[in-house]
């Protein structure tokens, strides 16, 4: 299969076919590795500096701002 690289600020755009992730903030790598390890609330909160909650359904991740 061909190598695919996707760049997004929207977690919900990441389709199940992607297996790994990389999170960058201010030009520095915050997290890299398997998608399940990288797409964590604490990592996304550090990257975006907002309280985030994640819900996973059918291999897709859906974020919302935490109260």
PDBQT receptor file of N, H, CA, C and O in Angstrom, charges set to zero:
ATOM      1  N   UNK A   1       0.848  -1.187   0.000  1.00  0.00    +0.000 N 
ATOM      2  CA  UNK A   1       0.000   0.000   0.000  1.00  0.00    +0.000 C 
ATOM      3  C   UNK A   1       0.886   1.241   0.000  1.00  0.00    +0.000 C 
ATOM      4  O   UNK A   1       1.995   1.209   0.534  1.00  0.00    +0.000 OA
ATOM      5  N   UNK A   2       0.416   2.315  -0.584  1.00  0.00    +0.000 N 
ATOM      6  H   UNK A   2      -0.484   2.341  -1.017  1.00  0.00    +0.000 HD
ATOM      7  CA  UNK A   2       1.206   3.544  -0.582  1.00  0.00    +0.000 C 
ATOM      8  C   UNK A   2       1.212   4.195   0.803  1.00  0.00    +0.000 C 
ATOM      9  O   UNK A   2       0.285   4.022   1.594  1.00  0.00    +0.000 OA
ATOM     10  N   UNK A   3       2.258   4.932   1.068  1.00  0.00    +0.000 N 
ATOM     11  H   UNK A   3       3.011   5.074   0.425  1.00  0.00    +0.000 HD
ATOM     12  CA  UNK A   3       2.370   5.686   2.307  1.00  0.00    +0.000 C 
ATOM     13  C   UNK A   3       1.481   6.923   2.212  1.00  0.00    +0.000 C 
ATOM     14  O   UNK A   3       1.545   7.665   1.232  1.00  0.00    +0.000 OA
ATOM     15  N   UNK A   4       0.657   7.140   3.224  1.00  0.00    +0.000 N 
ATOM     16  H   UNK A   4       0.604   6.537   4.020  1.00  0.00    +0.000 HD
ATOM     17  CA  UNK A   4      -0.209   8.314   3.262  1.00  0.00    +0.000 C 
ATOM     18  C   UNK A   4       0.147   9.144   4.484  1.00  0.00    +0.000 C 
ATOM     19  O   UNK A   4       0.316   8.614   5.582  1.00  0.00    +0.000 OA
ATOM     20  N   UNK A   5       0.259  10.440   4.284  1.00  0.00    +0.000 N 
ATOM     21  H   UNK A   5       0.122  10.871   3.392  1.00  0.00    +0.000 HD
ATOM     22  CA  UNK A   5       0.497  11.368   5.382  1.00  0.00    +0.000 C 
ATOM     23  C   UNK A   5      -0.638  12.386   5.370  1.00  0.00    +0.000 C 
ATOM     24  O   UNK A   5      -0.948  12.985   4.340  1.00  0.00    +0.000 OA
ATOM     25  N   UNK A   6      -1.246  12.565   6.534  1.00  0.00    +0.000 N 
ATOM     26  H   UNK A   6      -0.994  12.079   7.370  1.00  0.00    +0.000 HD
ATOM     27  CA  UNK A   6      -2.354  13.508   6.653  1.00  0.00    +0.000 C 
ATOM     28  C   UNK A   6      -1.985  14.535   7.714  1.00  0.00    +0.000 C 
ATOM     29  O   UNK A   6      -1.499  14.174   8.786  1.00  0.00    +0.000 OA
ATOM     30  N   UNK A   7      -2.209  15.783   7.430  1.00  0.00    +0.000 N 
ATOM     31  H   UNK A   7      -2.604  16.076   6.559  1.00  0.00    +0.000 HD
ATOM     32  CA  UNK A   7      -1.979  16.857   8.390  1.00  0.00    +0.000 C 
ATOM     33  C   UNK A   7      -3.335  17.487   8.701  1.00  0.00    +0.000 C 
ATOM     34  O   UNK A   7      -4.048  17.920   7.796  1.00  0.00    +0.000 OA
ATOM     35  N   UNK A   8      -3.681  17.533   9.982  1.00  0.00    +0.000 N 
ATOM     36  H   UNK A   8      -3.102  17.181  10.717  1.00  0.00    +0.000 HD
ATOM     37  CA  UNK A   8      -4.972  18.089  10.371  1.00  0.00    +0.000 C 
ATOM     38  C   UNK A   8      -4.911  18.639  11.785  1.00  0.00    +0.000 C 
ATOM     39  O   UNK A   8      -4.070  18.232  12.586  1.00  0.00    +0.000 OA
ATOM     40  N   UNK A   9      -5.798  19.556  12.079  1.00  0.00    +0.000 N 
ATOM     41  H   UNK A   9      -6.481  19.887  11.428  1.00  0.00    +0.000 HD
ATOM     42  CA  UNK A   9      -6.011  20.048  13.431  1.00  0.00    +0.000 C 
ATOM     43  C   UNK A   9      -7.284  19.441  14.008  1.00  0.00    +0.000 C 
ATOM     44  O   UNK A   9      -7.648  19.710  15.153  1.00  0.00    +0.000 OA
ATOM     45  N   UNK A  10      -7.953  18.625  13.209  1.00  0.00    +0.000 N 
ATOM     46  H   UNK A  10      -7.658  18.407  12.279  1.00  0.00    +0.000 HD
ATOM     47  CA  UNK A  10      -9.246  18.072  13.594  1.00  0.00    +0.000 C 
ATOM     48  C   UNK A  10      -9.143  16.559  13.782  1.00  0.00    +0.000 C 
ATOM     49  O   UNK A  10      -8.991  15.812  12.816  1.00  0.00    +0.000 OA
ATOM     50  N   UNK A  11      -9.225  16.124  15.021  1.00  0.00    +0.000 N 
ATOM     51  H   UNK A  11      -9.348  16.730  15.806  1.00  0.00    +0.000 HD
ATOM     52  CA  UNK A  11      -9.118  14.702  15.350  1.00  0.00    +0.000 C 
ATOM     53  C   UNK A  11     -10.191  13.886  14.642  1.00  0.00    +0.000 C 
ATOM     54  O   UNK A  11      -9.939  12.746  14.252  1.00  0.00    +0.000 OA
ATOM     55  N   UNK A  12     -11.364  14.440  14.471  1.00  0.00    +0.000 N 
ATOM     56  H   UNK A  12     -11.569  15.367  14.787  1.00  0.00    +0.000 HD
ATOM     57  CA  UNK A  12     -12.464  13.698  13.852  1.00  0.00    +0.000 C 
ATOM     58  C   UNK A  12     -12.215  13.404  12.373  1.00  0.00    +0.000 C 
ATOM     59  O   UNK A  12     -12.910  12.569  11.793  1.00  0.00    +0.000 OA
ATOM     60  N   UNK A  13     -11.247  14.067  11.755  1.00  0.00    +0.000 N 
ATOM     61  H   UNK A  13     -10.683  14.745  12.226  1.00  0.00    +0.000 HD
ATOM     62  CA  UNK A  13     -10.908  13.797  10.351  1.00  0.00    +0.000 C 
ATOM     63  C   UNK A  13     -10.046  12.549  10.170  1.00  0.00    +0.000 C 
ATOM     64  O   UNK A  13      -9.895  12.059   9.051  1.00  0.00    +0.000 OA
ATOM     65  N   UNK A  14      -9.485  12.037  11.249  1.00  0.00    +0.000 N 
ATOM     66  H   UNK A  14      -9.607  12.435  12.158  1.00  0.00    +0.000 HD
ATOM     67  CA  UNK A  14      -8.568  10.897  11.159  1.00  0.00    +0.000 C 
ATOM     68  C   UNK A  14      -9.380   9.614  10.977  1.00  0.00    +0.000 C 
ATOM     69  O   UNK A  14     -10.134   9.211  11.863  1.00  0.00    +0.000 OA
ATOM     70  N   UNK A  15      -9.214   8.983   9.820  1.00  0.00    +0.000 N 
ATOM     71  H   UNK A  15      -8.601   9.309   9.100  1.00  0.00    +0.000 HD
ATOM     72  CA  UNK A  15      -9.971   7.765   9.514  1.00  0.00    +0.000 C 
ATOM     73  C   UNK A  15      -9.265   6.542  10.109  1.00  0.00    +0.000 C 
ATOM     74  O   UNK A  15      -8.067   6.599  10.387  1.00  0.00    +0.000 OA
ATOM     75  N   UNK A  16      -9.989   5.445  10.306  1.00  0.00    +0.000 N 
ATOM     76  H   UNK A  16     -10.962   5.399  10.081  1.00  0.00    +0.000 HD
ATOM     77  CA  UNK A  16      -9.410   4.245  10.912  1.00  0.00    +0.000 C 
ATOM     78  C   UNK A  16      -8.213   3.667  10.165  1.00  0.00    +0.000 C 
ATOM     79  O   UNK A  16      -7.421   2.942  10.768  1.00  0.00    +0.000 OA
ATOM     80  N   UNK A  17      -8.052   3.957   8.883  1.00  0.00    +0.000 N 
ATOM     81  H   UNK A  17      -8.696   4.545   8.393  1.00  0.00    +0.000 HD
ATOM     82  CA  UNK A  17      -6.939   3.400   8.110  1.00  0.00    +0.000 C 
ATOM     83  C   UNK A  17      -5.580   3.880   8.619  1.00  0.00    +0.000 C 
ATOM     84  O   UNK A  17      -4.574   3.200   8.416  1.00  0.00    +0.000 OA
ATOM     85  N   UNK A  18      -5.536   5.025   9.270  1.00  0.00    +0.000 N 
ATOM     86  H   UNK A  18      -6.353   5.578   9.435  1.00  0.00    +0.000 HD
ATOM     87  CA  UNK A  18      -4.268   5.522   9.808  1.00  0.00    +0.000 C 
ATOM     88  C   UNK A  18      -3.935   4.771  11.087  1.00  0.00    +0.000 C 
ATOM     89  O   UNK A  18      -4.791   4.589  11.953  1.00  0.00    +0.000 OA
ATOM     90  N   UNK A  19      -2.687   4.339  11.199  1.00  0.00    +0.000 N 
ATOM     91  H   UNK A  19      -1.991   4.488  10.496  1.00  0.00    +0.000 HD
ATOM     92  CA  UNK A  19      -2.274   3.522  12.341  1.00  0.00    +0.000 C 
ATOM     93  C   UNK A  19      -1.408   4.264  13.345  1.00  0.00    +0.000 C 
ATOM     94  O   UNK A  19      -1.323   3.858  14.504  1.00  0.00    +0.000 OA
ATOM     95  N   UNK A  20      -0.764   5.348  12.919  1.00  0.00    +0.000 N 
ATOM     96  H   UNK A  20      -0.834   5.678  11.978  1.00  0.00    +0.000 HD
ATOM     97  CA  UNK A  20       0.156   6.071  13.784  1.00  0.00    +0.000 C 
ATOM     98  C   UNK A  20      -0.139   7.566  13.752  1.00  0.00    +0.000 C 
ATOM     99  O   UNK A  20      -0.793   8.072  12.841  1.00  0.00    +0.000 OA
ATOM    100  N   UNK A  21       0.355   8.247  14.760  1.00  0.00    +0.000 N 
ATOM    101  H   UNK A  21       0.886   7.836  15.501  1.00  0.00    +0.000 HD
ATOM    102  CA  UNK A  21       0.135   9.674  14.834  1.00  0.00    +0.000 C 
ATOM    103  C   UNK A  21       1.355  10.410  15.347  1.00  0.00    +0.000 C 
ATOM    104  O   UNK A  21       2.268   9.822  15.927  1.00  0.00    +0.000 OA
ATOM    105  N   UNK A  22       1.344  11.705  15.120  1.00  0.00    +0.000 N 
ATOM    106  H   UNK A  22       0.603  12.183  14.650  1.00  0.00    +0.000 HD
ATOM    107  CA  UNK A  22       2.408  12.603  15.569  1.00  0.00    +0.000 C 
ATOM    108  C   UNK A  22       1.728  13.892  15.996  1.00  0.00    +0.000 C 
ATOM    109  O   UNK A  22       0.973  14.482  15.224  1.00  0.00    +0.000 OA
ATOM    110  N   UNK A  23       1.987  14.332  17.211  1.00  0.00    +0.000 N 
ATOM    111  H   UNK A  23       2.601  13.853  17.839  1.00  0.00    +0.000 HD
ATOM    112  CA  UNK A  23       1.405  15.572  17.712  1.00  0.00    +0.000 C 
ATOM    113  C   UNK A  23       2.543  16.563  17.925  1.00  0.00    +0.000 C 
ATOM    114  O   UNK A  23       3.527  16.263  18.600  1.00  0.00    +0.000 OA
ATOM    115  N   UNK A  24       2.392  17.757  17.332  1.00  0.00    +0.000 N 
ATOM    116  H   UNK A  24       1.592  18.000  16.783  1.00  0.00    +0.000 HD
ATOM    117  CA  UNK A  24       3.420  18.791  17.393  1.00  0.00    +0.000 C 
ATOM    118  C   UNK A  24       2.817  20.057  17.987  1.00  0.00    +0.000 C 
ATOM    119  O   UNK A  24       1.682  20.420  17.680  1.00  0.00    +0.000 OA
ATOM    120  N   UNK A  25       3.579  20.715  18.830  1.00  0.00    +0.000 N 
ATOM    121  H   UNK A  25       4.501  20.420  19.080  1.00  0.00    +0.000 HD
ATOM    122  CA  UNK A  25       3.181  22.024  19.375  1.00  0.00    +0.000 C 
ATOM    123  C   UNK A  25       4.393  22.933  19.329  1.00  0.00    +0.000 C 
ATOM    124  O   UNK A  25       5.460  22.586  19.836  1.00  0.00    +0.000 OA
ATOM    125  N   UNK A  26       4.229  24.078  18.728  1.00  0.00    +0.000 N 
ATOM    126  H   UNK A  26       3.363  24.359  18.316  1.00  0.00    +0.000 HD
ATOM    127  CA  UNK A  26       5.305  25.068  18.618  1.00  0.00    +0.000 C 
ATOM    128  C   UNK A  26       6.582  24.461  18.027  1.00  0.00    +0.000 C 
ATOM    129  O   UNK A  26       7.690  24.771  18.465  1.00  0.00    +0.000 OA
ATOM    130  N   UNK A  27       6.408  23.592  17.026  1.00  0.00    +0.000 N 
ATOM    131  H   UNK A  27       5.508  23.340  16.670  1.00  0.00    +0.000 HD
ATOM    132  CA  UNK A  27       7.549  22.998  16.338  1.00  0.00    +0.000 C 
ATOM    133  C   UNK A  27       8.232  21.871  17.080  1.00  0.00    +0.000 C 
ATOM    134  O   UNK A  27       9.270  21.381  16.636  1.00  0.00    +0.000 OA
ATOM    135  N   UNK A  28       7.674  21.452  18.194  1.00  0.00    +0.000 N 
ATOM    136  H   UNK A  28       6.831  21.849  18.554  1.00  0.00    +0.000 HD
ATOM    137  CA  UNK A  28       8.270  20.364  18.985  1.00  0.00    +0.000 C 
ATOM    138  C   UNK A  28       7.315  19.184  19.059  1.00  0.00    +0.000 C 
ATOM    139  O   UNK A  28       6.101  19.352  19.176  1.00  0.00    +0.000 OA
ATOM    140  N   UNK A  29       7.879  18.006  18.989  1.00  0.00    +0.000 N 
ATOM    141  H   UNK A  29       8.865  17.869  18.894  1.00  0.00    +0.000 HD
ATOM    142  CA  UNK A  29       7.075  16.788  19.063  1.00  0.00    +0.000 C 
ATOM    143  C   UNK A  29       6.638  16.553  20.502  1.00  0.00    +0.000 C 
ATOM    144  O   UNK A  29       7.461  16.481  21.414  1.00  0.00    +0.000 OA
ATOM    145  N   UNK A  30       5.337  16.436  20.685  1.00  0.00    +0.000 N 
ATOM    146  H   UNK A  30       4.668  16.495  19.944  1.00  0.00    +0.000 HD
ATOM    147  CA  UNK A  30       4.766  16.128  22.002  1.00  0.00    +0.000 C 
ATOM    148  C   UNK A  30       4.587  14.622  22.147  1.00  0.00    +0.000 C 
ATOM    149  O   UNK A  30       4.868  14.058  23.205  1.00  0.00    +0.000 OA
ATOM    150  N   UNK A  31       4.117  13.968  21.079  1.00  0.00    +0.000 N 
ATOM    151  H   UNK A  31       3.889  14.426  20.220  1.00  0.00    +0.000 HD
ATOM    152  CA  UNK A  31       3.876  12.521  21.134  1.00  0.00    +0.000 C 
ATOM    153  C   UNK A  31       3.957  11.944  19.732  1.00  0.00    +0.000 C 
ATOM    154  O   UNK A  31       3.611  12.598  18.748  1.00  0.00    +0.000 OA
ATOM    155  N   UNK A  32       4.421  10.710  19.665  1.00  0.00    +0.000 N 
ATOM    156  H   UNK A  32       4.703  10.179  20.464  1.00  0.00    +0.000 HD
ATOM    157  CA  UNK A  32       4.475   9.982  18.406  1.00  0.00    +0.000 C 
ATOM    158  C   UNK A  32       4.334   8.497  18.703  1.00  0.00    +0.000 C 
ATOM    159  O   UNK A  32       4.810   8.013  19.729  1.00  0.00    +0.000 OA
ATOM    160  N   UNK A  33       3.683   7.784  17.805  1.00  0.00    +0.000 N 
ATOM    161  H   UNK A  33       3.296   8.178  16.971  1.00  0.00    +0.000 HD
ATOM    162  CA  UNK A  33       3.525   6.351  17.993  1.00  0.00    +0.000 C 
ATOM    163  C   UNK A  33       2.190   5.860  17.479  1.00  0.00    +0.000 C 
ATOM    164  O   UNK A  33       1.528   6.546  16.700  1.00  0.00    +0.000 OA
ATOM    165  N   UNK A  34       1.789   4.661  17.916  1.00  0.00    +0.000 N 
ATOM    166  H   UNK A  34       2.327   4.105  18.549  1.00  0.00    +0.000 HD
ATOM    167  CA  UNK A  34       0.498   4.119  17.504  1.00  0.00    +0.000 C 
ATOM    168  C   UNK A  34      -0.633   5.082  17.857  1.00  0.00    +0.000 C 
ATOM    169  O   UNK A  34      -0.613   5.724  18.907  1.00  0.00    +0.000 OA
ATOM    170  N   UNK A  35      -1.593   5.170  16.989  1.00  0.00    +0.000 N 
ATOM    171  H   UNK A  35      -1.610   4.649  16.136  1.00  0.00    +0.000 HD
ATOM    172  CA  UNK A  35      -2.710   6.111  17.134  1.00  0.00    +0.000 C 
ATOM    173  C   UNK A  35      -3.383   6.014  18.501  1.00  0.00    +0.000 C 
ATOM    174  O   UNK A  35      -3.724   7.036  19.095  1.00  0.00    +0.000 OA
ATOM    175  N   UNK A  36      -3.574   4.809  18.998  1.00  0.00    +0.000 N 
ATOM    176  H   UNK A  36      -3.297   3.978  18.515  1.00  0.00    +0.000 HD
ATOM    177  CA  UNK A  36      -4.263   4.619  20.278  1.00  0.00    +0.000 C 
ATOM    178  C   UNK A  36      -3.477   5.216  21.437  1.00  0.00    +0.000 C 
ATOM    179  O   UNK A  36      -4.064   5.616  22.443  1.00  0.00    +0.000 OA
ATOM    180  N   UNK A  37      -2.136   5.280  21.306  1.00  0.00    +0.000 N 
ATOM    181  H   UNK A  37      -1.659   4.955  20.489  1.00  0.00    +0.000 HD
ATOM    182  CA  UNK A  37      -1.304   5.851  22.360  1.00  0.00    +0.000 C 
ATOM    183  C   UNK A  37      -1.194   7.370  22.235  1.00  0.00    +0.000 C 
ATOM    184  O   UNK A  37      -1.059   8.074  23.236  1.00  0.00    +0.000 OA
ATOM    185  N   UNK A  38      -1.253   7.861  21.018  1.00  0.00    +0.000 N 
ATOM    186  H   UNK A  38      -1.363   7.289  20.205  1.00  0.00    +0.000 HD
ATOM    187  CA  UNK A  38      -1.072   9.290  20.758  1.00  0.00    +0.000 C 
ATOM    188  C   UNK A  38      -2.370  10.066  20.961  1.00  0.00    +0.000 C 
ATOM    189  O   UNK A  38      -2.342  11.179  21.487  1.00  0.00    +0.000 OA
ATOM    190  N   UNK A  39      -3.482   9.512  20.562  1.00  0.00    +0.000 N 
ATOM    191  H   UNK A  39      -3.504   8.608  20.134  1.00  0.00    +0.000 HD
ATOM    192  CA  UNK A  39      -4.766  10.211  20.701  1.00  0.00    +0.000 C 
ATOM    193  C   UNK A  39      -5.328   9.993  22.100  1.00  0.00    +0.000 C 
ATOM    194  O   UNK A  39      -6.270   9.229  22.314  1.00  0.00    +0.000 OA
ATOM    195  N   UNK A  40      -4.718  10.688  23.029  1.00  0.00    +0.000 N 
ATOM    196  H   UNK A  40      -3.952  11.308  22.856  1.00  0.00    +0.000 HD
ATOM    197  CA  UNK A  40      -5.117  10.645  24.432  1.00  0.00    +0.000 C 
ATOM    198  C   UNK A  40      -5.528  12.045  24.857  1.00  0.00    +0.000 C 
ATOM    199  O   UNK A  40      -4.983  13.032  24.363  1.00  0.00    +0.000 OA
ATOM    200  N   UNK A  41      -6.480  12.134  25.768  1.00  0.00    +0.000 N 
ATOM    201  H   UNK A  41      -6.923  11.332  26.170  1.00  0.00    +0.000 HD
ATOM    202  CA  UNK A  41      -6.962  13.431  26.223  1.00  0.00    +0.000 C 
ATOM    203  C   UNK A  41      -5.834  14.305  26.750  1.00  0.00    +0.000 C 
ATOM    204  O   UNK A  41      -5.770  15.489  26.420  1.00  0.00    +0.000 OA
ATOM    205  N   UNK A  42      -4.948  13.749  27.558  1.00  0.00    +0.000 N 
ATOM    206  H   UNK A  42      -4.999  12.787  27.826  1.00  0.00    +0.000 HD
ATOM    207  CA  UNK A  42      -3.874  14.551  28.159  1.00  0.00    +0.000 C 
ATOM    208  C   UNK A  42      -2.922  15.104  27.098  1.00  0.00    +0.000 C 
ATOM    209  O   UNK A  42      -2.442  16.230  27.227  1.00  0.00    +0.000 OA
ATOM    210  N   UNK A  43      -2.649  14.330  26.063  1.00  0.00    +0.000 N 
ATOM    211  H   UNK A  43      -3.038  13.415  25.958  1.00  0.00    +0.000 HD
ATOM    212  CA  UNK A  43      -1.757  14.783  24.991  1.00  0.00    +0.000 C 
ATOM    213  C   UNK A  43      -2.417  15.895  24.182  1.00  0.00    +0.000 C 
ATOM    214  O   UNK A  43      -1.775  16.897  23.868  1.00  0.00    +0.000 OA
ATOM    215  N   UNK A  44      -3.684  15.729  23.845  1.00  0.00    +0.000 N 
ATOM    216  H   UNK A  44      -4.206  14.915  24.100  1.00  0.00    +0.000 HD
ATOM    217  CA  UNK A  44      -4.385  16.759  23.078  1.00  0.00    +0.000 C 
ATOM    218  C   UNK A  44      -4.580  18.032  23.893  1.00  0.00    +0.000 C 
ATOM    219  O   UNK A  44      -4.540  19.132  23.340  1.00  0.00    +0.000 OA
ATOM    220  N   UNK A  45      -4.788  17.897  25.191  1.00  0.00    +0.000 N 
ATOM    221  H   UNK A  45      -4.821  17.004  25.640  1.00  0.00    +0.000 HD
ATOM    222  CA  UNK A  45      -4.900  19.070  26.045  1.00  0.00    +0.000 C 
ATOM    223  C   UNK A  45      -3.593  19.845  26.073  1.00  0.00    +0.000 C 
ATOM    224  O   UNK A  45      -3.600  21.076  26.057  1.00  0.00    +0.000 OA
ATOM    225  N   UNK A  46      -2.472  19.136  26.114  1.00  0.00    +0.000 N 
ATOM    226  H   UNK A  46      -2.467  18.136  26.127  1.00  0.00    +0.000 HD
ATOM    227  CA  UNK A  46      -1.169  19.796  26.079  1.00  0.00    +0.000 C 
ATOM    228  C   UNK A  46      -0.924  20.471  24.735  1.00  0.00    +0.000 C 
ATOM    229  O   UNK A  46      -0.331  21.549  24.680  1.00  0.00    +0.000 OA
ATOM    230  N   UNK A  47      -1.370  19.852  23.667  1.00  0.00    +0.000 N 
ATOM    231  H   UNK A  47      -1.852  18.977  23.712  1.00  0.00    +0.000 HD
ATOM    232  CA  UNK A  47      -1.149  20.395  22.324  1.00  0.00    +0.000 C 
ATOM    233  C   UNK A  47      -2.015  21.618  22.050  1.00  0.00    +0.000 C 
ATOM    234  O   UNK A  47      -1.523  22.603  21.500  1.00  0.00    +0.000 OA
ATOM    235  N   UNK A  48      -3.280  21.578  22.417  1.00  0.00    +0.000 N 
ATOM    236  H   UNK A  48      -3.680  20.778  22.863  1.00  0.00    +0.000 HD
ATOM    237  CA  UNK A  48      -4.212  22.648  22.091  1.00  0.00    +0.000 C 
ATOM    238  C   UNK A  48      -4.459  23.618  23.242  1.00  0.00    +0.000 C 
ATOM    239  O   UNK A  48      -5.085  24.661  23.058  1.00  0.00    +0.000 OA
ATOM    240  N   UNK A  49      -3.970  23.276  24.415  1.00  0.00    +0.000 N 
ATOM    241  H   UNK A  49      -3.461  22.428  24.565  1.00  0.00    +0.000 HD
ATOM    242  CA  UNK A  49      -4.128  24.110  25.611  1.00  0.00    +0.000 C 
ATOM    243  C   UNK A  49      -5.586  24.410  25.947  1.00  0.00    +0.000 C 
ATOM    244  O   UNK A  49      -5.930  25.521  26.349  1.00  0.00    +0.000 OA
ATOM    245  N   UNK A  50      -6.422  23.410  25.775  1.00  0.00    +0.000 N 
ATOM    246  H   UNK A  50      -6.142  22.507  25.448  1.00  0.00    +0.000 HD
ATOM    247  CA  UNK A  50      -7.828  23.489  26.184  1.00  0.00    +0.000 C 
ATOM    248  C   UNK A  50      -8.216  22.132  26.769  1.00  0.00    +0.000 C 
ATOM    249  O   UNK A  50      -7.651  21.111  26.376  1.00  0.00    +0.000 OA
ATOM    250  N   UNK A  51      -9.167  22.103  27.701  1.00  0.00    +0.000 N 
ATOM    251  H   UNK A  51      -9.625  22.932  28.021  1.00  0.00    +0.000 HD
ATOM    252  CA  UNK A  51      -9.624  20.815  28.216  1.00  0.00    +0.000 C 
ATOM    253  C   UNK A  51     -10.406  20.059  27.143  1.00  0.00    +0.000 C 
ATOM    254  O   UNK A  51     -11.385  20.572  26.601  1.00  0.00    +0.000 OA
ATOM    255  N   UNK A  52      -9.974  18.852  26.844  1.00  0.00    +0.000 N 
ATOM    256  H   UNK A  52      -9.178  18.435  27.283  1.00  0.00    +0.000 HD
ATOM    257  CA  UNK A  52     -10.567  18.059  25.768  1.00  0.00    +0.000 C 
ATOM    258  C   UNK A  52     -10.998  16.701  26.305  1.00  0.00    +0.000 C 
ATOM    259  O   UNK A  52     -10.310  16.103  27.132  1.00  0.00    +0.000 OA
ATOM    260  N   UNK A  53     -12.125  16.228  25.833  1.00  0.00    +0.000 N 
ATOM    261  H   UNK A  53     -12.683  16.715  25.161  1.00  0.00    +0.000 HD
ATOM    262  CA  UNK A  53     -12.583  14.862  26.096  1.00  0.00    +0.000 C 
ATOM    263  C   UNK A  53     -12.667  14.157  24.750  1.00  0.00    +0.000 C 
ATOM    264  O   UNK A  53     -13.018  14.773  23.743  1.00  0.00    +0.000 OA
ATOM    265  N   UNK A  54     -12.346  12.864  24.731  1.00  0.00    +0.000 N 
ATOM    266  H   UNK A  54     -12.061  12.364  25.549  1.00  0.00    +0.000 HD
ATOM    267  CA  UNK A  54     -12.410  12.084  23.501  1.00  0.00    +0.000 C 
ATOM    268  C   UNK A  54     -13.402  10.948  23.655  1.00  0.00    +0.000 C 
ATOM    269  O   UNK A  54     -13.500  10.317  24.707  1.00  0.00    +0.000 OA
ATOM    270  N   UNK A  55     -14.122  10.709  22.598  1.00  0.00    +0.000 N 
ATOM    271  H   UNK A  55     -14.042  11.222  21.744  1.00  0.00    +0.000 HD
ATOM    272  CA  UNK A  55     -15.029   9.561  22.525  1.00  0.00    +0.000 C 
ATOM    273  C   UNK A  55     -14.649   8.785  21.275  1.00  0.00    +0.000 C 
ATOM    274  O   UNK A  55     -14.504   9.377  20.206  1.00  0.00    +0.000 OA
ATOM    275  N   UNK A  56     -14.487   7.483  21.388  1.00  0.00    +0.000 N 
ATOM    276  H   UNK A  56     -14.606   7.003  22.256  1.00  0.00    +0.000 HD
ATOM    277  CA  UNK A  56     -14.114   6.656  20.241  1.00  0.00    +0.000 C 
ATOM    278  C   UNK A  56     -15.290   5.780  19.846  1.00  0.00    +0.000 C 
ATOM    279  O   UNK A  56     -15.855   5.062  20.671  1.00  0.00    +0.000 OA
ATOM    280  N   UNK A  57     -15.655   5.851  18.552  1.00  0.00    +0.000 N 
ATOM    281  H   UNK A  57     -15.196   6.434  17.882  1.00  0.00    +0.000 HD
ATOM    282  CA  UNK A  57     -16.737   5.047  18.004  1.00  0.00    +0.000 C 
ATOM    283  C   UNK A  57     -16.323   4.497  16.652  1.00  0.00    +0.000 C 
ATOM    284  O   UNK A  57     -15.958   5.255  15.752  1.00  0.00    +0.000 OA
ATOM    285  N   UNK A  58     -16.379   3.190  16.507  1.00  0.00    +0.000 N 
ATOM    286  H   UNK A  58     -16.675   2.574  17.238  1.00  0.00    +0.000 HD
ATOM    287  CA  UNK A  58     -16.060   2.529  15.240  1.00  0.00    +0.000 C 
ATOM    288  C   UNK A  58     -14.709   2.969  14.658  1.00  0.00    +0.000 C 
ATOM    289  O   UNK A  58     -14.584   3.195  13.454  1.00  0.00    +0.000 OA
ATOM    290  N   UNK A  59     -13.708   3.084  15.530  1.00  0.00    +0.000 N 
ATOM    291  H   UNK A  59     -13.810   2.901  16.508  1.00  0.00    +0.000 HD
ATOM    292  CA  UNK A  59     -12.372   3.438  15.078  1.00  0.00    +0.000 C 
ATOM    293  C   UNK A  59     -12.155   4.913  14.816  1.00  0.00    +0.000 C 
ATOM    294  O   UNK A  59     -11.061   5.311  14.418  1.00  0.00    +0.000 OA
ATOM    295  N   UNK A  60     -13.173   5.735  15.030  1.00  0.00    +0.000 N 
ATOM    296  H   UNK A  60     -14.063   5.412  15.353  1.00  0.00    +0.000 HD
ATOM    297  CA  UNK A  60     -13.058   7.190  14.847  1.00  0.00    +0.000 C 
ATOM    298  C   UNK A  60     -13.047   7.860  16.216  1.00  0.00    +0.000 C 
ATOM    299  O   UNK A  60     -13.652   7.376  17.172  1.00  0.00    +0.000 OA
ATOM    300  N   UNK A  61     -12.354   8.967  16.281  1.00  0.00    +0.000 N 
ATOM    301  H   UNK A  61     -11.862   9.360  15.504  1.00  0.00    +0.000 HD
ATOM    302  CA  UNK A  61     -12.254   9.732  17.518  1.00  0.00    +0.000 C 
ATOM    303  C   UNK A  61     -13.063  11.012  17.379  1.00  0.00    +0.000 C 
ATOM    304  O   UNK A  61     -13.003  11.691  16.354  1.00  0.00    +0.000 OA
ATOM    305  N   UNK A  62     -13.820  11.334  18.421  1.00  0.00    +0.000 N 
ATOM    306  H   UNK A  62     -13.869  10.783  19.254  1.00  0.00    +0.000 HD
ATOM    307  CA  UNK A  62     -14.677  12.517  18.418  1.00  0.00    +0.000 C 
ATOM    308  C   UNK A  62     -14.370  13.326  19.663  1.00  0.00    +0.000 C 
ATOM    309  O   UNK A  62     -14.645  12.874  20.775  1.00  0.00    +0.000 OA
ATOM    310  N   UNK A  63     -13.803  14.519  19.499  1.00  0.00    +0.000 N 
ATOM    311  H   UNK A  63     -13.579  14.886  18.597  1.00  0.00    +0.000 HD
ATOM    312  CA  UNK A  63     -13.474  15.346  20.657  1.00  0.00    +0.000 C 
ATOM    313  C   UNK A  63     -14.596  16.323  21.009  1.00  0.00    +0.000 C 
ATOM    314  O   UNK A  63     -15.435  16.648  20.168  1.00  0.00    +0.000 OA
ATOM    315  N   UNK A  64     -14.601  16.776  22.234  1.00  0.00    +0.000 N 
ATOM    316  H   UNK A  64     -13.919  16.512  22.917  1.00  0.00    +0.000 HD
ATOM    317  CA  UNK A  64     -15.430  17.893  22.627  1.00  0.00    +0.000 C 
ATOM    318  C   UNK A  64     -14.718  18.595  23.772  1.00  0.00    +0.000 C 
ATOM    319  O   UNK A  64     -13.921  17.988  24.488  1.00  0.00    +0.000 OA
ATOM    320  N   UNK A  65     -15.009  19.866  23.935  1.00  0.00    +0.000 N 
ATOM    321  H   UNK A  65     -15.656  20.359  23.353  1.00  0.00    +0.000 HD
ATOM    322  CA  UNK A  65     -14.393  20.636  24.999  1.00  0.00    +0.000 C 
ATOM    323  C   UNK A  65     -14.993  20.228  26.331  1.00  0.00    +0.000 C 
ATOM    324  O   UNK A  65     -16.212  20.151  26.485  1.00  0.00    +0.000 OA
ATOM    325  N   UNK A  66     -14.129  19.973  27.276  1.00  0.00    +0.000 N 
ATOM    326  H   UNK A  66     -13.139  20.036  27.151  1.00  0.00    +0.000 HD
ATOM    327  CA  UNK A  66     -14.582  19.579  28.607  1.00  0.00    +0.000 C 
ATOM    328  C   UNK A  66     -15.026  20.826  29.370  1.00  0.00    +0.000 C 
ATOM    329  O   UNK A  66     -14.500  21.917  29.150  1.00  0.00    +0.000 OA
ATOM    330  N   UNK A  67     -15.985  20.660  30.258  1.00  0.00    +0.000 N 
ATOM    331  H   UNK A  67     -16.412  19.774  30.438  1.00  0.00    +0.000 HD
ATOM    332  CA  UNK A  67     -16.434  21.816  31.059  1.00  0.00    +0.000 C 
ATOM    333  C   UNK A  67     -15.373  22.258  32.039  1.00  0.00    +0.000 C 
ATOM    334  O   UNK A  67     -15.583  23.213  32.787  1.00  0.00    +0.000 OA
TER     335      UNK A  67
